[in-house]
Amino acid sequence: MEASLEDPRPVSTQPTLVIRDLVKTYAMGDTEVHALRGVSLEIGRNEFVAIMGPSGSGKSTLMNMIGCLDTPTSGSCVLDGQAVGRMSDHELAEVRNRRIGFVFQTFNLLARATVLSNVELPLVYGGMARAERRRRATEALEQVGLGDRIQHKPNELSGGQRQRVAIARALVNRPSIILADEPTGNLDSATGEEIMRIFDALHAGGQTIILVTHEDDIAAHARRVIRLRDGLIELDETRPRAA
């Protein structure tokens, strides 16, 4: 399996993601919920970062901000040198489709579409010509070891294979960041390790990866771990990967 798709973009020395004093407050009736209380961090190109924390710590809110799925109450979020915190809905949708590859715990595949069609979807939204998007989708599926399954439907695949399809879909637009939310949460431990080996290979090939997990053995694959508590960063450490 090749480590990464060819990336024609020049290597930048600036951080891929810069977050400054990020605050997110939700109104719940007459009560305000302070999900993020002033988070600041930088993530460089080709970092592999795990975000951890107990329920209510703010990790899901932070992931939504990074993924341009929500906007902050205050503070800034800059992706590839472009401020995304105050973009319009249309602009945010464009960033999500072109710069961020999402991998979800529940796979989020279209049940009636083939594996190839599922992986093509971001390219369809981007208006790419059919022949090129099929070539790119096939290449991404070969990268995750599913080149012989492109005409199968999701219900004809194992859970681990479905997650591989989701990873291929995340890769197909050659994103700046892959954002993975509990990517092994619906898998047994052996299959989860297989999926994490794919992430290891992608990281080795230059891909920037941010994942949310509550499992220490999954986080051990990352080179950097950020722990949140009560909407603040409690710990931010870089460490060697476990053997």
Biotite code that builds the C-alpha atoms (Angstrom):
import biotite.structure as struc

atoms = struc.array([
    struc.Atom([0.000, 0.000, 0.000], chain_id="A", res_id=1, res_name="MET", atom_name="CA", element="C"),
    struc.Atom([1.390, 3.375, -0.977], chain_id="A", res_id=2, res_name="GLU", atom_name="CA", element="C"),
    struc.Atom([1.690, 5.880, 1.837], chain_id="A", res_id=3, res_name="ALA", atom_name="CA", element="C"),
    struc.Atom([-0.088, 8.775, 0.135], chain_id="A", res_id=4, res_name="SER", atom_name="CA", element="C"),
    struc.Atom([-1.587, 10.109, -3.037], chain_id="A", res_id=5, res_name="LEU", atom_name="CA", element="C"),
    struc.Atom([0.591, 12.473, -5.013], chain_id="A", res_id=6, res_name="GLU", atom_name="CA", element="C"),
    struc.Atom([0.139, 15.989, -3.607], chain_id="A", res_id=7, res_name="ASP", atom_name="CA", element="C"),
    struc.Atom([0.901, 18.751, -6.126], chain_id="A", res_id=8, res_name="PRO", atom_name="CA", element="C"),
    struc.Atom([0.781, 21.545, -3.557], chain_id="A", res_id=9, res_name="ARG", atom_name="CA", element="C"),
    struc.Atom([4.054, 23.117, -2.439], chain_id="A", res_id=10, res_name="PRO", atom_name="CA", element="C"),
    struc.Atom([5.173, 22.359, 1.094], chain_id="A", res_id=11, res_name="VAL", atom_name="CA", element="C"),
    struc.Atom([4.441, 25.310, 3.362], chain_id="A", res_id=12, res_name="SER", atom_name="CA", element="C"),
    struc.Atom([6.441, 26.253, 6.433], chain_id="A", res_id=13, res_name="THR", atom_name="CA", element="C"),
    struc.Atom([3.437, 27.910, 8.077], chain_id="A", res_id=14, res_name="GLN", atom_name="CA", element="C"),
    struc.Atom([1.184, 25.871, 10.399], chain_id="A", res_id=15, res_name="PRO", atom_name="CA", element="C"),
    struc.Atom([-1.720, 24.107, 8.732], chain_id="A", res_id=16, res_name="THR", atom_name="CA", element="C"),
    struc.Atom([-4.067, 25.191, 11.523], chain_id="A", res_id=17, res_name="LEU", atom_name="CA", element="C"),
    struc.Atom([-3.829, 28.128, 13.936], chain_id="A", res_id=18, res_name="VAL", atom_name="CA", element="C"),
    struc.Atom([-6.455, 28.607, 16.676], chain_id="A", res_id=19, res_name="ILE", atom_name="CA", element="C"),
    struc.Atom([-6.363, 31.655, 18.935], chain_id="A", res_id=20, res_name="ARG", atom_name="CA", element="C"),
    struc.Atom([-8.487, 32.284, 22.054], chain_id="A", res_id=21, res_name="ASP", atom_name="CA", element="C"),
    struc.Atom([-11.353, 30.173, 20.738], chain_id="A", res_id=22, res_name="LEU", atom_name="CA", element="C"),
    struc.Atom([-14.561, 30.567, 22.750], chain_id="A", res_id=23, res_name="VAL", atom_name="CA", element="C"),
    struc.Atom([-17.865, 28.798, 22.134], chain_id="A", res_id=24, res_name="LYS", atom_name="CA", element="C"),
    struc.Atom([-20.893, 29.463, 24.291], chain_id="A", res_id=25, res_name="THR", atom_name="CA", element="C"),
    struc.Atom([-24.261, 27.820, 23.754], chain_id="A", res_id=26, res_name="TYR", atom_name="CA", element="C"),
    struc.Atom([-27.575, 29.137, 25.074], chain_id="A", res_id=27, res_name="ALA", atom_name="CA", element="C"),
    struc.Atom([-29.608, 26.341, 26.668], chain_id="A", res_id=28, res_name="MET", atom_name="CA", element="C"),
    struc.Atom([-32.810, 28.098, 27.660], chain_id="A", res_id=29, res_name="GLY", atom_name="CA", element="C"),
    struc.Atom([-31.830, 30.624, 30.302], chain_id="A", res_id=30, res_name="ASP", atom_name="CA", element="C"),
    struc.Atom([-28.498, 28.892, 30.878], chain_id="A", res_id=31, res_name="THR", atom_name="CA", element="C"),
    struc.Atom([-25.215, 29.503, 29.062], chain_id="A", res_id=32, res_name="GLU", atom_name="CA", element="C"),
    struc.Atom([-22.974, 26.497, 28.420], chain_id="A", res_id=33, res_name="VAL", atom_name="CA", element="C"),
    struc.Atom([-19.298, 27.416, 28.025], chain_id="A", res_id=34, res_name="HIS", atom_name="CA", element="C"),
    struc.Atom([-18.070, 24.601, 25.779], chain_id="A", res_id=35, res_name="ALA", atom_name="CA", element="C"),
    struc.Atom([-14.730, 26.270, 24.945], chain_id="A", res_id=36, res_name="LEU", atom_name="CA", element="C"),
    struc.Atom([-13.210, 28.910, 27.214], chain_id="A", res_id=37, res_name="ARG", atom_name="CA", element="C"),
    struc.Atom([-10.305, 30.328, 25.226], chain_id="A", res_id=38, res_name="GLY", atom_name="CA", element="C"),
    struc.Atom([-8.424, 27.526, 23.454], chain_id="A", res_id=39, res_name="VAL", atom_name="CA", element="C"),
    struc.Atom([-5.221, 28.348, 21.547], chain_id="A", res_id=40, res_name="SER", atom_name="CA", element="C"),
    struc.Atom([-3.113, 25.871, 19.580], chain_id="A", res_id=41, res_name="LEU", atom_name="CA", element="C"),
    struc.Atom([-1.177, 25.370, 16.362], chain_id="A", res_id=42, res_name="GLU", atom_name="CA", element="C"),
    struc.Atom([-1.012, 22.214, 14.270], chain_id="A", res_id=43, res_name="ILE", atom_name="CA", element="C"),
    struc.Atom([1.741, 21.939, 11.675], chain_id="A", res_id=44, res_name="GLY", atom_name="CA", element="C"),
    struc.Atom([1.765, 20.166, 8.349], chain_id="A", res_id=45, res_name="ARG", atom_name="CA", element="C"),
    struc.Atom([2.154, 16.384, 8.770], chain_id="A", res_id=46, res_name="ASN", atom_name="CA", element="C"),
    struc.Atom([1.356, 16.339, 12.489], chain_id="A", res_id=47, res_name="GLU", atom_name="CA", element="C"),
    struc.Atom([-0.610, 13.403, 13.900], chain_id="A", res_id=48, res_name="PHE", atom_name="CA", element="C"),
    struc.Atom([-2.660, 14.717, 16.821], chain_id="A", res_id=49, res_name="VAL", atom_name="CA", element="C"),
    struc.Atom([-5.065, 12.951, 19.170], chain_id="A", res_id=50, res_name="ALA", atom_name="CA", element="C"),
    struc.Atom([-7.631, 15.029, 21.056], chain_id="A", res_id=51, res_name="ILE", atom_name="CA", element="C"),
    struc.Atom([-8.850, 13.436, 24.283], chain_id="A", res_id=52, res_name="MET", atom_name="CA", element="C"),
    struc.Atom([-10.954, 14.395, 27.262], chain_id="A", res_id=53, res_name="GLY", atom_name="CA", element="C"),
    struc.Atom([-13.938, 13.314, 29.359], chain_id="A", res_id=54, res_name="PRO", atom_name="CA", element="C"),
    struc.Atom([-17.536, 13.886, 28.304], chain_id="A", res_id=55, res_name="SER", atom_name="CA", element="C"),
    struc.Atom([-18.290, 17.607, 28.382], chain_id="A", res_id=56, res_name="GLY", atom_name="CA", element="C"),
    struc.Atom([-14.634, 18.605, 28.082], chain_id="A", res_id=57, res_name="SER", atom_name="CA", element="C"),
    struc.Atom([-15.177, 20.459, 24.792], chain_id="A", res_id=58, res_name="GLY", atom_name="CA", element="C"),
    struc.Atom([-13.446, 18.030, 22.432], chain_id="A", res_id=59, res_name="LYS", atom_name="CA", element="C"),
    struc.Atom([-16.462, 17.547, 20.158], chain_id="A", res_id=60, res_name="SER", atom_name="CA", element="C"),
    struc.Atom([-17.006, 21.306, 20.015], chain_id="A", res_id=61, res_name="THR", atom_name="CA", element="C"),
    struc.Atom([-13.357, 21.840, 19.139], chain_id="A", res_id=62, res_name="LEU", atom_name="CA", element="C"),
    struc.Atom([-13.587, 19.240, 16.383], chain_id="A", res_id=63, res_name="MET", atom_name="CA", element="C"),
    struc.Atom([-16.682, 20.980, 15.007], chain_id="A", res_id=64, res_name="ASN", atom_name="CA", element="C"),
    struc.Atom([-14.739, 24.252, 14.901], chain_id="A", res_id=65, res_name="MET", atom_name="CA", element="C"),
    struc.Atom([-11.737, 22.670, 13.177], chain_id="A", res_id=66, res_name="ILE", atom_name="CA", element="C"),
    struc.Atom([-14.046, 20.923, 10.716], chain_id="A", res_id=67, res_name="GLY", atom_name="CA", element="C"),
    struc.Atom([-15.923, 24.169, 9.894], chain_id="A", res_id=68, res_name="CYS", atom_name="CA", element="C"),
    struc.Atom([-19.157, 22.548, 11.089], chain_id="A", res_id=69, res_name="LEU", atom_name="CA", element="C"),
    struc.Atom([-19.756, 25.378, 13.570], chain_id="A", res_id=70, res_name="ASP", atom_name="CA", element="C"),
    struc.Atom([-18.547, 28.937, 14.125], chain_id="A", res_id=71, res_name="THR", atom_name="CA", element="C"),
    struc.Atom([-16.963, 30.332, 17.302], chain_id="A", res_id=72, res_name="PRO", atom_name="CA", element="C"),
    struc.Atom([-18.519, 32.842, 19.676], chain_id="A", res_id=73, res_name="THR", atom_name="CA", element="C"),
    struc.Atom([-15.160, 34.625, 19.654], chain_id="A", res_id=74, res_name="SER", atom_name="CA", element="C"),
    struc.Atom([-11.566, 33.933, 18.727], chain_id="A", res_id=75, res_name="GLY", atom_name="CA", element="C"),
    struc.Atom([-10.071, 32.873, 15.418], chain_id="A", res_id=76, res_name="SER", atom_name="CA", element="C"),
    struc.Atom([-9.459, 29.718, 13.413], chain_id="A", res_id=77, res_name="CYS", atom_name="CA", element="C"),
    struc.Atom([-7.063, 29.909, 10.444], chain_id="A", res_id=78, res_name="VAL", atom_name="CA", element="C"),
    struc.Atom([-6.682, 26.968, 8.034], chain_id="A", res_id=79, res_name="LEU", atom_name="CA", element="C"),
    struc.Atom([-3.952, 27.077, 5.404], chain_id="A", res_id=80, res_name="ASP", atom_name="CA", element="C"),
    struc.Atom([-3.514, 30.775, 6.087], chain_id="A", res_id=81, res_name="GLY", atom_name="CA", element="C"),
    struc.Atom([-7.203, 31.552, 5.567], chain_id="A", res_id=82, res_name="GLN", atom_name="CA", element="C"),
    struc.Atom([-9.478, 32.724, 8.409], chain_id="A", res_id=83, res_name="ALA", atom_name="CA", element="C"),
    struc.Atom([-12.493, 30.421, 8.494], chain_id="A", res_id=84, res_name="VAL", atom_name="CA", element="C"),
    struc.Atom([-14.162, 31.553, 11.709], chain_id="A", res_id=85, res_name="GLY", atom_name="CA", element="C"),
    struc.Atom([-16.277, 34.228, 10.037], chain_id="A", res_id=86, res_name="ARG", atom_name="CA", element="C"),
    struc.Atom([-16.886, 32.710, 6.599], chain_id="A", res_id=87, res_name="MET", atom_name="CA", element="C"),
    struc.Atom([-20.339, 32.444, 5.054], chain_id="A", res_id=88, res_name="SER", atom_name="CA", element="C"),
    struc.Atom([-22.111, 29.088, 5.010], chain_id="A", res_id=89, res_name="ASP", atom_name="CA", element="C"),
    struc.Atom([-21.284, 28.691, 1.320], chain_id="A", res_id=90, res_name="HIS", atom_name="CA", element="C"),
    struc.Atom([-17.602, 29.432, 1.903], chain_id="A", res_id=91, res_name="GLU", atom_name="CA", element="C"),
    struc.Atom([-17.475, 27.012, 4.847], chain_id="A", res_id=92, res_name="LEU", atom_name="CA", element="C"),
    struc.Atom([-19.044, 24.269, 2.719], chain_id="A", res_id=93, res_name="ALA", atom_name="CA", element="C"),
    struc.Atom([-16.340, 24.837, 0.106], chain_id="A", res_id=94, res_name="GLU", atom_name="CA", element="C"),
    struc.Atom([-13.597, 24.547, 2.743], chain_id="A", res_id=95, res_name="VAL", atom_name="CA", element="C"),
    struc.Atom([-15.144, 21.369, 4.177], chain_id="A", res_id=96, res_name="ARG", atom_name="CA", element="C"),
    struc.Atom([-15.305, 19.746, 0.763], chain_id="A", res_id=97, res_name="ASN", atom_name="CA", element="C"),
    struc.Atom([-11.843, 20.705, -0.497], chain_id="A", res_id=98, res_name="ARG", atom_name="CA", element="C"),
    struc.Atom([-9.585, 21.023, 2.546], chain_id="A", res_id=99, res_name="ARG", atom_name="CA", element="C"),
    struc.Atom([-10.938, 18.666, 5.205], chain_id="A", res_id=100, res_name="ILE", atom_name="CA", element="C"),
    struc.Atom([-11.431, 14.920, 4.935], chain_id="A", res_id=101, res_name="GLY", atom_name="CA", element="C"),
    struc.Atom([-13.895, 13.535, 7.485], chain_id="A", res_id=102, res_name="PHE", atom_name="CA", element="C"),
    struc.Atom([-13.868, 10.019, 8.944], chain_id="A", res_id=103, res_name="VAL", atom_name="CA", element="C"),
    struc.Atom([-16.756, 9.215, 11.299], chain_id="A", res_id=104, res_name="PHE", atom_name="CA", element="C"),
    struc.Atom([-17.344, 6.445, 13.822], chain_id="A", res_id=105, res_name="GLN", atom_name="CA", element="C"),
    struc.Atom([-20.518, 5.384, 11.974], chain_id="A", res_id=106, res_name="THR", atom_name="CA", element="C"),
    struc.Atom([-18.887, 5.451, 8.495], chain_id="A", res_id=107, res_name="PHE", atom_name="CA", element="C"),
    struc.Atom([-21.701, 7.614, 6.971], chain_id="A", res_id=108, res_name="ASN", atom_name="CA", element="C"),
    struc.Atom([-21.773, 5.729, 3.665], chain_id="A", res_id=109, res_name="LEU", atom_name="CA", element="C"),
    struc.Atom([-24.659, 5.729, 1.182], chain_id="A", res_id=110, res_name="LEU", atom_name="CA", element="C"),
    struc.Atom([-26.134, 2.230, 1.466], chain_id="A", res_id=111, res_name="ALA", atom_name="CA", element="C"),
    struc.Atom([-27.465, 1.989, -2.104], chain_id="A", res_id=112, res_name="ARG", atom_name="CA", element="C"),
    struc.Atom([-24.363, 3.401, -3.795], chain_id="A", res_id=113, res_name="ALA", atom_name="CA", element="C"),
    struc.Atom([-21.300, 1.406, -4.775], chain_id="A", res_id=114, res_name="THR", atom_name="CA", element="C"),
    struc.Atom([-18.037, 1.797, -2.939], chain_id="A", res_id=115, res_name="VAL", atom_name="CA", element="C"),
    struc.Atom([-16.659, 3.745, -5.897], chain_id="A", res_id=116, res_name="LEU", atom_name="CA", element="C"),
    struc.Atom([-19.637, 6.111, -5.940], chain_id="A", res_id=117, res_name="SER", atom_name="CA", element="C"),
    struc.Atom([-19.305, 6.729, -2.202], chain_id="A", res_id=118, res_name="ASN", atom_name="CA", element="C"),
    struc.Atom([-15.672, 7.714, -2.595], chain_id="A", res_id=119, res_name="VAL", atom_name="CA", element="C"),
    struc.Atom([-16.423, 9.892, -5.626], chain_id="A", res_id=120, res_name="GLU", atom_name="CA", element="C"),
    struc.Atom([-18.976, 11.966, -3.755], chain_id="A", res_id=121, res_name="LEU", atom_name="CA", element="C"),
    struc.Atom([-16.730, 14.886, -2.647], chain_id="A", res_id=122, res_name="PRO", atom_name="CA", element="C"),
    struc.Atom([-15.469, 15.182, -6.223], chain_id="A", res_id=123, res_name="LEU", atom_name="CA", element="C"),
    struc.Atom([-19.023, 15.238, -7.563], chain_id="A", res_id=124, res_name="VAL", atom_name="CA", element="C"),
    struc.Atom([-19.793, 18.140, -5.236], chain_id="A", res_id=125, res_name="TYR", atom_name="CA", element="C"),
    struc.Atom([-16.626, 19.826, -6.455], chain_id="A", res_id=126, res_name="GLY", atom_name="CA", element="C"),
    struc.Atom([-17.719, 19.563, -10.093], chain_id="A", res_id=127, res_name="GLY", atom_name="CA", element="C"),
    struc.Atom([-14.885, 17.319, -11.282], chain_id="A", res_id=128, res_name="MET", atom_name="CA", element="C"),
    struc.Atom([-15.305, 15.558, -14.631], chain_id="A", res_id=129, res_name="ALA", atom_name="CA", element="C"),
    struc.Atom([-16.504, 11.946, -14.408], chain_id="A", res_id=130, res_name="ARG", atom_name="CA", element="C"),
    struc.Atom([-13.395, 10.281, -15.844], chain_id="A", res_id=131, res_name="ALA", atom_name="CA", element="C"),
    struc.Atom([-11.007, 12.133, -13.538], chain_id="A", res_id=132, res_name="GLU", atom_name="CA", element="C"),
    struc.Atom([-13.075, 11.606, -10.415], chain_id="A", res_id=133, res_name="ARG", atom_name="CA", element="C"),
    struc.Atom([-13.320, 7.870, -11.155], chain_id="A", res_id=134, res_name="ARG", atom_name="CA", element="C"),
    struc.Atom([-9.566, 7.709, -11.589], chain_id="A", res_id=135, res_name="ARG", atom_name="CA", element="C"),
    struc.Atom([-8.996, 9.569, -8.327], chain_id="A", res_id=136, res_name="ARG", atom_name="CA", element="C"),
    struc.Atom([-11.563, 7.490, -6.403], chain_id="A", res_id=137, res_name="ALA", atom_name="CA", element="C"),
    struc.Atom([-10.100, 4.222, -7.702], chain_id="A", res_id=138, res_name="THR", atom_name="CA", element="C"),
    struc.Atom([-6.613, 5.382, -6.702], chain_id="A", res_id=139, res_name="GLU", atom_name="CA", element="C"),
    struc.Atom([-7.809, 6.229, -3.186], chain_id="A", res_id=140, res_name="ALA", atom_name="CA", element="C"),
    struc.Atom([-9.486, 2.830, -2.804], chain_id="A", res_id=141, res_name="LEU", atom_name="CA", element="C"),
    struc.Atom([-6.348, 1.054, -3.962], chain_id="A", res_id=142, res_name="GLU", atom_name="CA", element="C"),
    struc.Atom([-4.425, 3.041, -1.376], chain_id="A", res_id=143, res_name="GLN", atom_name="CA", element="C"),
    struc.Atom([-6.529, 1.575, 1.449], chain_id="A", res_id=144, res_name="VAL", atom_name="CA", element="C"),
    struc.Atom([-6.442, -1.947, 0.010], chain_id="A", res_id=145, res_name="GLY", atom_name="CA", element="C"),
    struc.Atom([-9.922, -2.051, -1.549], chain_id="A", res_id=146, res_name="LEU", atom_name="CA", element="C"),
    struc.Atom([-9.107, -1.857, -5.237], chain_id="A", res_id=147, res_name="GLY", atom_name="CA", element="C"),
    struc.Atom([-10.951, -5.153, -5.766], chain_id="A", res_id=148, res_name="ASP", atom_name="CA", element="C"),
    struc.Atom([-14.150, -3.980, -4.033], chain_id="A", res_id=149, res_name="ARG", atom_name="CA", element="C"),
    struc.Atom([-15.055, -0.862, -6.010], chain_id="A", res_id=150, res_name="ILE", atom_name="CA", element="C"),
    struc.Atom([-18.393, -2.196, -7.303], chain_id="A", res_id=151, res_name="GLN", atom_name="CA", element="C"),
    struc.Atom([-19.525, -3.648, -3.975], chain_id="A", res_id=152, res_name="HIS", atom_name="CA", element="C"),
    struc.Atom([-22.201, -2.020, -1.816], chain_id="A", res_id=153, res_name="LYS", atom_name="CA", element="C"),
    struc.Atom([-21.450, -1.105, 1.832], chain_id="A", res_id=154, res_name="PRO", atom_name="CA", element="C"),
    struc.Atom([-23.669, -3.929, 3.158], chain_id="A", res_id=155, res_name="ASN", atom_name="CA", element="C"),
    struc.Atom([-21.419, -6.404, 1.327], chain_id="A", res_id=156, res_name="GLU", atom_name="CA", element="C"),
    struc.Atom([-18.387, -5.283, 3.346], chain_id="A", res_id=157, res_name="LEU", atom_name="CA", element="C"),
    struc.Atom([-17.161, -5.853, 6.880], chain_id="A", res_id=158, res_name="SER", atom_name="CA", element="C"),
    struc.Atom([-17.059, -2.994, 9.367], chain_id="A", res_id=159, res_name="GLY", atom_name="CA", element="C"),
    struc.Atom([-13.335, -2.572, 8.865], chain_id="A", res_id=160, res_name="GLY", atom_name="CA", element="C"),
    struc.Atom([-13.757, -2.462, 5.092], chain_id="A", res_id=161, res_name="GLN", atom_name="CA", element="C"),
    struc.Atom([-16.497, 0.166, 5.420], chain_id="A", res_id=162, res_name="ARG", atom_name="CA", element="C"),
    struc.Atom([-14.176, 2.327, 7.461], chain_id="A", res_id=163, res_name="GLN", atom_name="CA", element="C"),
    struc.Atom([-11.509, 1.907, 4.783], chain_id="A", res_id=164, res_name="ARG", atom_name="CA", element="C"),
    struc.Atom([-14.027, 3.215, 2.257], chain_id="A", res_id=165, res_name="VAL", atom_name="CA", element="C"),
    struc.Atom([-14.671, 6.194, 4.533], chain_id="A", res_id=166, res_name="ALA", atom_name="CA", element="C"),
    struc.Atom([-10.924, 6.861, 4.742], chain_id="A", res_id=167, res_name="ILE", atom_name="CA", element="C"),
    struc.Atom([-10.627, 6.669, 0.943], chain_id="A", res_id=168, res_name="ALA", atom_name="CA", element="C"),
    struc.Atom([-13.484, 9.176, 0.642], chain_id="A", res_id=169, res_name="ARG", atom_name="CA", element="C"),
    struc.Atom([-11.679, 11.469, 3.095], chain_id="A", res_id=170, res_name="ALA", atom_name="CA", element="C"),
    struc.Atom([-8.490, 11.221, 1.032], chain_id="A", res_id=171, res_name="LEU", atom_name="CA", element="C"),
    struc.Atom([-9.906, 11.686, -2.436], chain_id="A", res_id=172, res_name="VAL", atom_name="CA", element="C"),
    struc.Atom([-9.808, 15.493, -2.464], chain_id="A", res_id=173, res_name="ASN", atom_name="CA", element="C"),
    struc.Atom([-6.225, 15.494, -1.126], chain_id="A", res_id=174, res_name="ARG", atom_name="CA", element="C"),
    struc.Atom([-7.224, 17.491, 1.959], chain_id="A", res_id=175, res_name="PRO", atom_name="CA", element="C"),
    struc.Atom([-5.059, 19.638, 4.198], chain_id="A", res_id=176, res_name="SER", atom_name="CA", element="C"),
    struc.Atom([-6.361, 17.767, 7.251], chain_id="A", res_id=177, res_name="ILE", atom_name="CA", element="C"),
    struc.Atom([-8.033, 14.428, 7.886], chain_id="A", res_id=178, res_name="ILE", atom_name="CA", element="C"),
    struc.Atom([-10.409, 14.787, 10.822], chain_id="A", res_id=179, res_name="LEU", atom_name="CA", element="C"),
    struc.Atom([-11.324, 11.444, 12.388], chain_id="A", res_id=180, res_name="ALA", atom_name="CA", element="C"),
    struc.Atom([-13.973, 11.258, 15.116], chain_id="A", res_id=181, res_name="ASP", atom_name="CA", element="C"),
    struc.Atom([-13.645, 8.002, 17.111], chain_id="A", res_id=182, res_name="GLU", atom_name="CA", element="C"),
    struc.Atom([-12.717, 6.142, 13.885], chain_id="A", res_id=183, res_name="PRO", atom_name="CA", element="C"),
    struc.Atom([-12.383, 2.770, 15.640], chain_id="A", res_id=184, res_name="THR", atom_name="CA", element="C"),
    struc.Atom([-15.365, 3.156, 17.962], chain_id="A", res_id=185, res_name="GLY", atom_name="CA", element="C"),
    struc.Atom([-17.567, 0.652, 16.089], chain_id="A", res_id=186, res_name="ASN", atom_name="CA", element="C"),
    struc.Atom([-14.814, -1.888, 15.450], chain_id="A", res_id=187, res_name="LEU", atom_name="CA", element="C"),
    struc.Atom([-13.306, -4.750, 17.431], chain_id="A", res_id=188, res_name="ASP", atom_name="CA", element="C"),
    struc.Atom([-9.795, -4.192, 18.752], chain_id="A", res_id=189, res_name="SER", atom_name="CA", element="C"),
    struc.Atom([-8.000, -6.169, 16.014], chain_id="A", res_id=190, res_name="ALA", atom_name="CA", element="C"),
    struc.Atom([-9.852, -4.383, 13.215], chain_id="A", res_id=191, res_name="THR", atom_name="CA", element="C"),
    struc.Atom([-9.305, -1.074, 14.984], chain_id="A", res_id=192, res_name="GLY", atom_name="CA", element="C"),
    struc.Atom([-5.565, -1.677, 14.926], chain_id="A", res_id=193, res_name="GLU", atom_name="CA", element="C"),
    struc.Atom([-5.737, -2.411, 11.185], chain_id="A", res_id=194, res_name="GLU", atom_name="CA", element="C"),
    struc.Atom([-7.454, 0.933, 10.650], chain_id="A", res_id=195, res_name="ILE", atom_name="CA", element="C"),
    struc.Atom([-4.860, 2.723, 12.772], chain_id="A", res_id=196, res_name="MET", atom_name="CA", element="C"),
    struc.Atom([-2.077, 1.195, 10.672], chain_id="A", res_id=197, res_name="ARG", atom_name="CA", element="C"),
    struc.Atom([-3.655, 2.922, 7.672], chain_id="A", res_id=198, res_name="ILE", atom_name="CA", element="C"),
    struc.Atom([-3.544, 6.224, 9.540], chain_id="A", res_id=199, res_name="PHE", atom_name="CA", element="C"),
    struc.Atom([0.097, 5.504, 10.456], chain_id="A", res_id=200, res_name="ASP", atom_name="CA", element="C"),
    struc.Atom([0.914, 4.987, 6.761], chain_id="A", res_id=201, res_name="ALA", atom_name="CA", element="C"),
    struc.Atom([-0.911, 8.163, 5.755], chain_id="A", res_id=202, res_name="LEU", atom_name="CA", element="C"),
    struc.Atom([0.991, 10.139, 8.365], chain_id="A", res_id=203, res_name="HIS", atom_name="CA", element="C"),
    struc.Atom([4.272, 8.622, 7.180], chain_id="A", res_id=204, res_name="ALA", atom_name="CA", element="C"),
    struc.Atom([3.353, 9.819, 3.685], chain_id="A", res_id=205, res_name="GLY", atom_name="CA", element="C"),
    struc.Atom([2.887, 13.425, 4.812], chain_id="A", res_id=206, res_name="GLY", atom_name="CA", element="C"),
    struc.Atom([-0.805, 13.652, 5.717], chain_id="A", res_id=207, res_name="GLN", atom_name="CA", element="C"),
    struc.Atom([-1.905, 15.849, 8.633], chain_id="A", res_id=208, res_name="THR", atom_name="CA", element="C"),
    struc.Atom([-4.287, 13.888, 10.894], chain_id="A", res_id=209, res_name="ILE", atom_name="CA", element="C"),
    struc.Atom([-6.394, 14.993, 13.850], chain_id="A", res_id=210, res_name="ILE", atom_name="CA", element="C"),
    struc.Atom([-8.447, 12.372, 15.656], chain_id="A", res_id=211, res_name="LEU", atom_name="CA", element="C"),
    struc.Atom([-10.748, 12.340, 18.649], chain_id="A", res_id=212, res_name="VAL", atom_name="CA", element="C"),
    struc.Atom([-10.591, 9.245, 20.814], chain_id="A", res_id=213, res_name="THR", atom_name="CA", element="C"),
    struc.Atom([-11.181, 8.206, 24.398], chain_id="A", res_id=214, res_name="HIS", atom_name="CA", element="C"),
    struc.Atom([-8.916, 5.152, 24.066], chain_id="A", res_id=215, res_name="GLU", atom_name="CA", element="C"),
    struc.Atom([-5.292, 5.416, 25.165], chain_id="A", res_id=216, res_name="ASP", atom_name="CA", element="C"),
    struc.Atom([-4.115, 2.646, 22.817], chain_id="A", res_id=217, res_name="ASP", atom_name="CA", element="C"),
    struc.Atom([-5.570, 4.503, 19.829], chain_id="A", res_id=218, res_name="ILE", atom_name="CA", element="C"),
    struc.Atom([-4.110, 7.822, 20.967], chain_id="A", res_id=219, res_name="ALA", atom_name="CA", element="C"),
    struc.Atom([-0.723, 6.096, 21.266], chain_id="A", res_id=220, res_name="ALA", atom_name="CA", element="C"),
    struc.Atom([-0.490, 6.090, 17.464], chain_id="A", res_id=221, res_name="HIS", atom_name="CA", element="C"),
    struc.Atom([-0.413, 9.892, 17.467], chain_id="A", res_id=222, res_name="ALA", atom_name="CA", element="C"),
    struc.Atom([2.779, 11.864, 18.013], chain_id="A", res_id=223, res_name="ARG", atom_name="CA", element="C"),
    struc.Atom([0.986, 14.573, 19.957], chain_id="A", res_id=224, res_name="ARG", atom_name="CA", element="C"),
    struc.Atom([-1.854, 14.333, 22.473], chain_id="A", res_id=225, res_name="VAL", atom_name="CA", element="C"),
    struc.Atom([-4.048, 17.253, 23.516], chain_id="A", res_id=226, res_name="ILE", atom_name="CA", element="C"),
    struc.Atom([-6.287, 16.694, 26.553], chain_id="A", res_id=227, res_name="ARG", atom_name="CA", element="C"),
    struc.Atom([-9.212, 18.993, 27.220], chain_id="A", res_id=228, res_name="LEU", atom_name="CA", element="C"),
    struc.Atom([-11.075, 19.553, 30.461], chain_id="A", res_id=229, res_name="ARG", atom_name="CA", element="C"),
    struc.Atom([-13.878, 22.049, 31.108], chain_id="A", res_id=230, res_name="ASP", atom_name="CA", element="C"),
    struc.Atom([-13.312, 23.793, 27.787], chain_id="A", res_id=231, res_name="GLY", atom_name="CA", element="C"),
    struc.Atom([-9.584, 24.372, 28.272], chain_id="A", res_id=232, res_name="LEU", atom_name="CA", element="C"),
    struc.Atom([-6.404, 22.569, 27.252], chain_id="A", res_id=233, res_name="ILE", atom_name="CA", element="C"),
    struc.Atom([-5.245, 20.595, 30.292], chain_id="A", res_id=234, res_name="GLU", atom_name="CA", element="C"),
    struc.Atom([-2.280, 18.903, 28.591], chain_id="A", res_id=235, res_name="LEU", atom_name="CA", element="C"),
    struc.Atom([-0.478, 19.247, 25.266], chain_id="A", res_id=236, res_name="ASP", atom_name="CA", element="C"),
    struc.Atom([2.393, 16.837, 24.872], chain_id="A", res_id=237, res_name="GLU", atom_name="CA", element="C"),
    struc.Atom([4.488, 15.421, 22.063], chain_id="A", res_id=238, res_name="THR", atom_name="CA", element="C"),
    struc.Atom([5.681, 11.875, 22.543], chain_id="A", res_id=239, res_name="ARG", atom_name="CA", element="C"),
    struc.Atom([7.102, 8.933, 20.622], chain_id="A", res_id=240, res_name="PRO", atom_name="CA", element="C"),
    struc.Atom([4.669, 6.411, 19.222], chain_id="A", res_id=241, res_name="ARG", atom_name="CA", element="C"),
    struc.Atom([4.242, 3.241, 21.253], chain_id="A", res_id=242, res_name="ALA", atom_name="CA", element="C"),
    struc.Atom([6.022, 0.213, 19.775], chain_id="A", res_id=243, res_name="ALA", atom_name="CA", element="C"),
])
